[in-house]
């Protein structure tokens, strides 16, 4: 059961409307890294999770992402409503769809459920979520750099900060399972090639470095086909 509180999670104040910037904001409303994607992704993942603490965390973050979607929608509305609509319609997306938020990204691509990344394994899902938060943070940083007014920047800065908080939560969940740095999950054990690093970028004269050598890997400088 859900209740909608009419107050926003954080203040949204636009100092001066810029309808063309609103088109860029659509990236976080109906885009691949947007808030709707995150909210649905974490919510669906929660039903795969047996650990009650991680399940609750996923659902709490999912609901927070819906709150963020509301904030982004309010930003888009504020940048397109009660302004000279001639200016708003210089954006072809708003010319076709009308002002306010739409389930489109900044290039007019419709939102799709294919954006939702969930696979039924909590370790796999939490790792995917860290990547999702990184994508959202990158988008917010780009939007902050392009934002035309201080009020919009402040709202976007809040949203960017929360992406970092969520990343920390997902990392804590993996750490609680002993899976933050362990690459193995699932029930099938790897074969004997698990510790091999194949040098496939030169003629065998490269030297191993800290990323591909012992103790984690057995460096194979000039691998030969075995099939």
FENDA-V988146 format. One line per field, one symbol per residue. ss: DSSP state (H for helix, E for strand, - for the rest). A space follows every 50 residues. Layout:
ss=???
This chain:
ss=------------------HHHHHHH-HHHH----HHHHHHHHHHHH---- -HHHHHHHHHHHHHHHHHHHHHHHHHHHHH----HHHH---HHHHHH--- ---E-----E--HHH------HHHHHHHHHHHHHHHHHHHHHHHHH---H HHHHHHHHHHHHHHHHHHHHHHHHHH---------------HHHHEEE-- -----------------EEE-------
